[in-house]
């Protein structure tokens, strides 16, 4: 009976291990920040399934999360300060990213309204700026998966959003939204419009980058998204496939939690190896 119990335990651990390895969340956030001088720093937080992420340093900060008042669409913030940089490699960078998958219970045309508020300053010779990219993927091949897909977009941590780019920008005619402020455009807006069928799923991937060299790039107030629908549409018919927590956590909590998950994963893997090597001990 003791050997049988250990066998069942090992089997359970193996099943859990492989199930977790293959499971992919339909939402996630990730932020990064880097600076080379005067003290080299690179910070990262979040990942697949993270409802919020945050990093902060003396010369950069970034946050990513979801707004429950806008059907849990991404909200991204990033700021960098590169004043006093002496060479172009000394570029301060802050980036925020998020993805979310949705479904619509009715056939309707949806507008994704995008607002980027930012302030950019440049000293003589400076090259600071704020850039946002928003994509909408859908169609019969839509999926969020851990691995490459030929039609889709790599997001982060080997996660891909697969499918066709189904939305067209009203601002520049691209199949995605691309907004850039080099100091001349503090308030930028765009709209991505697309049509979905009843029961169809689609996904949104949002990126925001604030980079500065001999200047500042402040998009901490903020990149926001919002759904609107035309006649016959219904906002309440748009739902996230998975509901992220609406309560943001500070970066330290995420990092501590990530450490606990890592330790737990290490302990579980060690137990799995022990089971495989010594089934009778």
C-alpha positions as CSV (number, residue, x, y, z in Angstrom):
1,X,0.0,0.0,0.0
2,X,2.9,2.4,0.8
3,X,4.4,1.7,-2.7
4,X,1.0,2.2,-4.3
5,X,0.5,5.5,-2.5
6,X,3.9,6.7,-3.7
7,X,3.1,5.6,-7.2
8,X,-0.2,7.5,-7.2
9,X,1.6,10.6,-5.8
10,X,4.2,10.5,-8.5
11,X,1.6,10.0,-11.2
12,X,-0.4,12.9,-9.8
13,X,2.7,15.2,-9.8
14,X,3.6,14.2,-13.4
15,X,0.0,14.9,-14.6
16,X,0.0,18.3,-12.8
17,X,3.4,19.1,-14.1
18,X,2.6,18.5,-17.7
19,X,-0.9,20.1,-17.5
20,X,0.6,23.3,-16.1
21,X,3.3,23.3,-18.7
22,X,0.7,23.2,-21.5
23,X,-1.8,25.6,-20.1
24,X,-1.8,29.1,-21.5
25,X,-3.7,32.0,-19.9
26,X,-5.8,34.2,-22.1
27,X,-4.5,37.4,-20.4
28,X,-1.2,38.7,-19.2
29,X,0.9,41.7,-18.5
30,X,4.7,42.4,-18.5
31,X,6.8,45.5,-17.9
32,X,10.6,46.1,-18.3
33,X,12.9,49.0,-17.7
34,X,16.6,49.5,-18.4
35,X,19.3,52.1,-17.9
36,X,23.1,51.8,-18.3
37,X,24.4,54.9,-16.5
38,X,25.4,55.8,-13.9
39,X,24.4,52.4,-12.4
40,X,23.4,49.7,-14.8
41,X,19.9,48.4,-14.2
42,X,17.4,46.1,-15.8
43,X,14.1,45.3,-14.1
44,X,11.3,43.0,-15.3
45,X,7.9,42.0,-13.8
46,X,4.8,40.1,-14.8
47,X,4.2,37.5,-17.5
48,X,1.5,35.1,-18.7
49,X,-1.5,35.2,-16.4
50,X,-0.3,38.2,-14.4
51,X,-3.2,40.7,-13.9
52,X,-0.8,43.5,-13.2
53,X,2.9,44.3,-13.3
54,X,5.1,47.2,-12.2
55,X,8.8,48.3,-12.1
56,X,10.4,51.4,-10.7
57,X,13.9,52.9,-10.7
58,X,15.4,56.3,-10.3
59,X,15.3,56.9,-14.1
60,X,12.3,54.8,-15.3
61,X,9.0,53.3,-14.3
62,X,6.3,51.2,-16.0
63,X,3.0,49.7,-15.0
64,X,0.5,47.4,-16.8
65,X,-2.9,46.3,-15.7
66,X,-6.6,45.9,-16.7
67,X,-9.5,48.4,-16.2
68,X,-12.7,46.6,-14.9
69,X,-14.7,49.7,-16.1
70,X,-13.7,49.1,-19.7
71,X,-14.3,45.4,-19.8
72,X,-10.8,44.6,-18.6
73,X,-9.0,46.3,-21.5
74,X,-5.3,47.0,-20.9
75,X,-4.0,50.2,-19.3
76,X,-0.3,50.9,-19.9
77,X,2.0,53.4,-18.3
78,X,5.7,54.1,-19.0
79,X,8.2,56.9,-18.3
80,X,11.9,57.3,-18.8
81,X,14.4,60.1,-18.0
82,X,17.6,60.2,-20.1
83,X,18.7,63.7,-19.2
84,X,22.5,63.9,-18.8
85,X,23.2,60.8,-21.1
86,X,26.6,61.1,-22.7
87,X,26.5,58.4,-25.5
88,X,23.6,56.9,-27.5
89,X,23.9,53.5,-26.0
90,X,23.1,55.1,-22.7
91,X,19.4,55.1,-23.5
92,X,16.9,54.8,-20.8
93,X,13.9,52.6,-21.7
94,X,10.6,51.7,-20.1
95,X,8.1,49.3,-21.7
96,X,4.7,48.0,-20.8
97,X,2.7,45.2,-22.6
98,X,-0.6,43.4,-22.0
99,X,-2.8,41.0,-23.9
100,X,-6.4,40.0,-23.3
101,X,-8.8,37.6,-25.2
102,X,-12.5,38.3,-25.5
103,X,-15.6,36.8,-26.9
104,X,-18.8,38.4,-28.2
105,X,-22.1,36.7,-27.7
106,X,-23.7,38.6,-30.7
107,X,-22.6,39.6,-34.2
108,X,-21.6,43.2,-34.1
109,X,-19.1,45.8,-35.2
110,X,-16.7,47.0,-32.5
111,X,-14.6,50.1,-32.3
112,X,-11.5,50.0,-30.1
113,X,-10.8,53.6,-29.2
114,X,-7.2,54.4,-28.3
115,X,-5.9,57.4,-26.4
116,X,-2.2,58.1,-25.8
117,X,-1.3,61.0,-23.5
118,X,2.4,61.7,-23.3
119,X,5.0,64.5,-22.9
120,X,8.4,64.3,-24.6
121,X,11.3,66.7,-24.2
122,X,14.6,66.7,-26.0
123,X,17.8,68.6,-25.3
124,X,19.9,69.5,-28.4
125,X,20.8,66.2,-30.0
126,X,18.3,64.3,-28.0
127,X,16.3,61.4,-29.4
128,X,13.5,60.7,-26.9
129,X,10.0,59.5,-27.8
130,X,6.9,57.5,-26.9
131,X,5.5,54.7,-29.1
132,X,2.4,52.6,-28.9
133,X,1.3,49.6,-31.0
134,X,-2.1,48.0,-30.7
135,X,-3.2,44.8,-32.5
136,X,-6.5,43.0,-32.8
137,X,-6.4,39.3,-33.8
138,X,-9.4,37.1,-34.7
139,X,-10.8,34.7,-37.3
140,X,-11.2,31.0,-37.3
141,X,-7.5,30.4,-36.4
142,X,-7.5,32.7,-33.3
143,X,-5.7,31.2,-30.4
144,X,-3.4,32.1,-27.5
145,X,-0.6,29.5,-27.4
146,X,2.8,28.7,-26.1
147,X,4.7,28.5,-29.3
148,X,5.1,29.9,-32.8
149,X,2.2,30.5,-35.2
150,X,2.8,31.7,-38.8
151,X,-0.1,34.2,-38.7
152,X,0.0,36.1,-35.4
153,X,2.2,38.1,-33.1
154,X,4.9,37.1,-30.5
155,X,4.0,38.7,-27.2
156,X,6.3,37.7,-24.4
157,X,7.6,34.6,-22.6
158,X,7.1,32.4,-25.7
159,X,3.4,33.4,-25.8
160,X,1.9,34.0,-29.2
161,X,-1.5,35.5,-30.2
162,X,-2.5,33.7,-33.4
163,X,-5.0,34.6,-36.1
164,X,-5.6,37.2,-38.7
165,X,-5.2,41.0,-38.0
166,X,-8.9,41.8,-38.2
167,X,-8.9,45.6,-37.4
168,X,-7.9,48.6,-39.5
169,X,-6.6,51.9,-38.1
170,X,-8.7,55.0,-38.8
171,X,-5.6,57.1,-38.5
172,X,-3.1,55.6,-40.8
173,X,-4.9,52.7,-42.6
174,X,-2.6,50.0,-41.1
175,X,-3.9,46.7,-39.8
176,X,-2.9,47.9,-36.4
177,X,-2.6,51.1,-34.5
178,X,0.8,52.9,-34.4
179,X,1.1,56.1,-32.5
180,X,4.4,58.0,-32.0
181,X,5.2,61.2,-30.1
182,X,8.6,62.7,-30.6
183,X,7.7,65.9,-28.6
184,X,5.2,67.4,-31.1
185,X,2.1,65.3,-30.3
186,X,1.2,65.2,-26.6
187,X,-2.3,63.8,-27.2
188,X,-2.9,61.2,-29.9
189,X,-6.0,59.1,-30.6
190,X,-6.8,56.3,-33.0
191,X,-9.6,53.8,-33.6
192,X,-9.4,50.2,-34.7
193,X,-12.7,48.9,-36.2
194,X,-13.6,45.2,-36.7
195,X,-16.7,42.9,-36.9
196,X,-17.2,39.7,-35.0
197,X,-19.8,37.0,-35.3
198,X,-21.8,35.6,-32.4
199,X,-19.7,33.4,-30.2
200,X,-16.5,34.5,-31.9
201,X,-13.3,35.1,-29.9
202,X,-10.7,37.8,-30.5
203,X,-7.6,39.1,-28.8
204,X,-6.0,42.5,-28.2
205,X,-2.3,43.0,-27.7
206,X,-1.0,46.4,-26.6
207,X,2.5,47.7,-26.3
208,X,3.8,51.0,-24.9
209,X,7.5,52.2,-25.0
210,X,9.1,55.3,-23.5
211,X,12.7,55.8,-24.6
212,X,14.9,58.7,-23.8
213,X,18.4,59.9,-24.7
214,X,19.3,63.5,-23.6
215,X,15.6,64.1,-22.8
216,X,12.5,62.7,-21.1
217,X,9.6,60.5,-22.3
218,X,6.6,60.5,-20.0
219,X,3.6,58.3,-21.0
220,X,2.7,57.6,-17.4
221,X,-0.6,59.3,-18.1
222,X,-1.4,57.1,-20.1
223,X,-2.2,54.6,-22.9
224,X,-5.9,53.7,-22.5
225,X,-8.3,51.6,-24.6
226,X,-12.1,51.6,-24.7
227,X,-14.8,49.7,-26.6
228,X,-17.6,51.4,-28.4
229,X,-20.3,49.8,-30.6
230,X,-22.6,51.0,-33.4
231,X,-26.3,50.6,-33.8
232,X,-27.5,47.2,-32.8
233,X,-24.4,46.5,-30.8
234,X,-24.2,45.7,-27.2
235,X,-21.1,46.4,-25.0
236,X,-22.4,43.9,-22.4
237,X,-22.1,41.2,-25.0
238,X,-18.3,41.5,-24.9
239,X,-16.6,39.4,-22.2
240,X,-13.0,38.4,-21.3
241,X,-12.4,34.7,-21.9
242,X,-10.8,34.7,-18.4
243,X,-11.4,37.4,-15.8
244,X,-8.2,38.9,-14.3
245,X,-8.2,40.3,-10.8
246,X,-9.2,43.9,-10.9
247,X,-6.9,44.7,-7.9
248,X,-3.4,45.7,-8.9
249,X,-0.5,44.5,-6.7
250,X,2.8,46.4,-6.2
251,X,5.8,45.1,-8.0
252,X,7.4,43.8,-4.8
253,X,4.4,41.5,-4.1
254,X,4.6,40.1,-7.7
255,X,8.3,39.5,-7.4
256,X,7.8,37.8,-4.0
257,X,5.0,35.7,-5.3
258,X,7.0,34.8,-8.3
259,X,9.8,33.7,-6.0
260,X,7.4,31.5,-4.1
261,X,6.1,30.0,-7.3
262,X,9.6,29.3,-8.5
263,X,10.5,27.6,-5.2
264,X,7.4,25.6,-5.3
265,X,8.0,24.6,-8.9
266,X,11.6,23.6,-8.0
267,X,10.4,21.5,-5.0
268,X,7.7,19.8,-7.2
269,X,10.3,19.1,-9.9
270,X,12.7,17.6,-7.4
271,X,9.9,15.4,-6.0
272,X,9.1,14.3,-9.6
273,X,12.7,13.3,-10.3
274,X,12.9,11.5,-6.9
275,X,9.8,9.6,-7.8
276,X,11.2,8.6,-11.2
277,X,14.6,7.6,-9.9
278,X,13.5,5.9,-6.6
279,X,10.0,4.6,-6.9
280,X,10.4,2.4,-3.9
281,X,11.9,4.8,-1.5
